[in-house]
């Protein structure tokens, strides 16, 4: 659902901020350091339960304050949800939907968002873990079954790793290996199916917005392993796992690569190719989420023009004109007008933030 209002207290450099959004294109503009990206971060937090800028939630709390609180209203024609997220310096978290306490898992998939920001370049440039996290989040948003199995898998993994640290007898591991192999195989099976679907949208994005000369693909290993095979692998790697105090087999170790015109992007891609690839991945993500959930995700674009050439920016805006709520940060309004974004229409809106 589109977000209609957000209220932030002691969030980053904002003591208090209240904004009402339009259902179309919203532009937040101002100098660097005025807190534009923090607004996108707060919306992302209400949708995913995590920041896209830091894994340490206490870093978000305004200096010399004890907590932050952010509240958002997500509205459609026949429904409205109020979501509240608060975090204290003591690491206590509270999440409420319409006044009812919920866990972070409940947020995922309720109001999907897509973030295109400098931090997201880790998807193509970063470690295998960055790509795993990206696809785990994407597939969790679009498949409740994937989310449930992945959550159970990580719970079992945590228990098995605890046993490894205690150096327990091999017999103790039989039950946990059975559980982990069962859940791991389920995650891999679902991931294979979802990967194949995502690849079709990646292909569409490449052909539609990549001049026809760009081909971007996914490459992933271990995805065809079944429960029996994984259980055997856990037994084979047991001694090594005891030494390393961690489980070395499972979906948490998947190595995912992007191929850009058949070459490994992370190893051989230029700066320009990484930027193009990220936009294509995000456009595919938009189409994938919309098709799988039946809802158009909110598009959050951070400092778009500083990172993309005019042609790629136009490709993004072409998609945004298709009845999608979009929230953009920029230092001024000039580039937006050049791209045909009319801020005078009722469905579009601009906000100026001062330092």
N, C-alpha and C positions, 0 to 999 in steps of 0.2 A: 504494500500500500504506500502511496505517497506520504511524505511527512508534511504536516501542516504547521507545526509549531515546535520549537525547541527552547528549553530554558536551561542555562548553565550557571552553576555556582562554584566559585573557586576552582575553575577548570583551566589549566595552563595559566595564561596571563589575564584571563577574564575573571574579574571579581563577580560580576553578574551580567548575563546577556540573555535577552529574550528576542526571538526572531520568528516571524510568521512567513511561511514560504508559499509561493504560488505552485500550481500543479505542473507548470511548464519549466522554463529555463530560469534559474536563479543565479545571479552573479554577485559574488562577495568580492569587493575590490578594496584596495588600500595598499599602503607601503608594506614592505617586508617587516615582520615583527609585530604586525597589528593583530595577529591571532586568527587569520583567515583559515589556515589549515586546521586549527583546533576545532572549528565548527564541523568540518568534515570528519574529523576524528571522533567527535561526540556522536554524530549520526551513525558512523560505522560501529561504534561501541554499543549503541542501542539495538543494532541489527544483528551483530555477531557476538557481542559480549567480550570483544577484544579490541585493542588499539591496533592500527596498522603502522604505528610509529615506534612503539616500545612494548616489550614484554613485561616491564616493571610498572605496574599500574600506579604505584605510589608516586612515580615521577610526574604524573599528570596533575597532582594536587598543587594548587597555587602556593608559591613560597610563603612560608610562615602560617599556613592554614593547616587544619587537622584532617580535612576530608574534601572530596569534591562530590557534586551531585549534578546529574544531567537527567532531564525529563523530556520526553518527546511524545507528541500526538501524531499517530499515523491514521489517516482517514481515507475512506473510499465512499462510494455512494450509499452503501448500506451497513457500514461498519466503522467503528473508531476504537482504537486501542491506545491506552496511555501506558507508556513504558518508562520506568524509573530505574536508574543505575547509580549507586553511590559506592564510594570507596574511601576507607579511612587509612590514616597512616599506620594503624595497627593491623593493616591488611584485611580487615573485615570488609566483606562485600555484601551488598544487598541489591537484589533485582526484583522488581515488581511489575506485573502486567495487570492493569486495571485494579490495582490495590492488593493483588494476591502475590505472595512470595513464590518465586520460581527459581529454578536453577538455570545456569547459563545455557545448557543444552536446549531448553524450551525456546530460547530466542531464535536459534538457528533455523532459517527457512521461513520465519514469520513475515519478515519485511526485508527481502534480499536487497543488497546494495552491491555496486561494482565500483571499486576505487582505482583510478588511474593516477598515480602519483610517482614522484622520483623513487620512493621507497620500494615500489612494486617492481623496479627493474631487477631486483634480486631473483625474480621468477626466471629470468633468462640468464642473468650473469652470476647468480649466487650458487650455493651448494646444492647437492641433491636434496638435502633437508628442506631448503626453501621451496623447491618444486613439489616435494611430497606434501608439505603443509598447504601449499596452494591448492593442489588437487583434492586433498582430504577435505578442505573447507568447501570447495566447489561441489564436490559430490555429496557432502553432508547436507548442503543447502537443498540439493535437488532430489535426494533419496533418503527418506526416513530409515529405510532398511539398512542402507550403508552407514548412516550415522549411528544406529543402534549397535550394529556388529562391530564397527570401529571402536566405539566407546567400550564395549565389553572386551574387545581384544586388548586394548591398552590397560584395562583393569587387571586382566589375567597376566599380561606382560609384567606389570608392576609387581605382582605377587611372585612370579617366577624369578624375576631379578632379585627380589628380597631373599629368596631361598638360595640363589647363587652366592650372594654375599655372605650367607651363613654357612656355605659349603656343606649343605645337607647331603645325606646319602642318596644315591641315584634312584632308589625305590620311591622316595618322596616325590620325585619329579614326574612319575608316570601319569598321575591324574592331571597335573597342570599341563604336561605336554599334549595330552589328549584334548584338553579344552582349548589350548592355544592353537593347536593344529586345526581344529574344527573351525574356530573363529577366523583364523588367518586364511584358510581356504575360502571361506564365505566372503571375506573382504576382497581377496584376489579375484574371485569369480565376478563379483559386482563391479569391481574396478575395471576389469576387462571389458565388460559390456558398456559401462559408462564411457570408457576411453574411446571405444569404437564410435559411440554416438557423438562425443565431443569432436572427434577427428573430422566428422562430416561438416560441422560448423566451422572448424578451423580451415578446411578446404574452401568452403564458401567465402569466408573472410579473405583468404589469400587471393582467390580469383576475382572477388568483387572490389577489393580495396588495395590489392597489391600489384596492380598494373598487369596482371596475368603472367608476369615473369618470376613471381615469388612463390615458392612452395615451402610451407612450414608443416612439419610433421612431429609426431610424438614417438619416442622410442622408450620402451620399458622392459626390463627383464623380470623373470620369475613369475610372471602373471598366470602361467598355465599350470602351476603346481597345485595338486589337490591335497586333501587332508592326509592321506596315507604317505605321500611323498614328503610333506612338511614334517610329519611326525618322525620319519626316518632321518631327515636332515637335522632335527633337534637332537636326536640320539647321537648322530655322527659328530656334531659340533659341541657336545656336552662338556667335554674336558676343556676345550678352549674357552667356552662360556664361563666355566668355573674360574679359570685364570683371570679372564677379563671382567668378571663380575657382572656380565650383561649378556642378554640373548642376542645372538648374531643372525638369526633366521626369522623372517617374517615381513609383513607389509611395511613395518616401520623402518626397514632397510632398503626399500625399493629405490632403484636408481633410474630416474626419469630424465630424458634428454630431449631438447628440441633440435630438430634438423632444419636448417635454413638452406634451401636449394641443395639438399642432400648432404650438407656438411654440418658437423656438430657445432651448434651456435655458440655454446659457452667457450669452446676452445678456439674457434676460428672466425667468429663473427666480429665485424667491425662495430664501432660505436653506432653508426647509422643503422646497421642491420639489427642491432639489439633494440633500438628505438622502434623501428618498423615492426619487428616481431612482437614486441609488447603490445602495441596498438592492435595488431591482428588477433593476438590471444584474447585481449579484452573485448574486442568486437565479437569474437566467437563465444566468449563467456556470456555476453549479453544475450545472444540468440539462444544459447543452450539453456540458460536459466528461464528465459521467457517461455520456451517450448516445454520444458520439463515441469514448471510450476504453474503455468498459465498466467503468470503475473510479470509485468515489465519491471525489472529492478530499477532502483534509483541509481542514477549515474553520478558519481562524485569525481570531479576532475580538478586536480590540484596543479596549479601553475602550468597549465597545458601548453601555452605558446612558447614558454621558455624551453620546453623539452622536445617539441615537434616542429617539423617544417610545415609550411602552409598547406601542402597537399595532404599530409596525414591528418592535420587538424580538420580539414574539410571533410575527410572520410568519416571522422568521428561525428562531426556536426550533421552530416547527412543522416546518420542513424538516429541522432538525438531529436530530429524534427518529427520522428514517428511516435508522437504522443508519449514521450518518456519524461518523467521528472528528472531534471538535471540541476546539479549545484556545482558551480564553477568558481574557482578562486583565480584572481588575476590582479596585477598591479594597477591596471586602468581598464577603461571600457573601449578603447580605440580599436583593438584587434577584433573584438566581438562584432562591432558594427561592420568591419570589413568582411566578416564572414556571414553577413546577412542576418545576424541575430537582432531582432527588433525588440528592444526593451520597453517600448511604449504600449505593446499589446497587453491585454488584461491577464493573459496566462504567463507572462514573463515579469521578472522583478529584479531590481538591483539593490544592494546594500553596501554602504561605505563604512569601513572600520578604520578608525584612527589609532595611531600608536599612543 
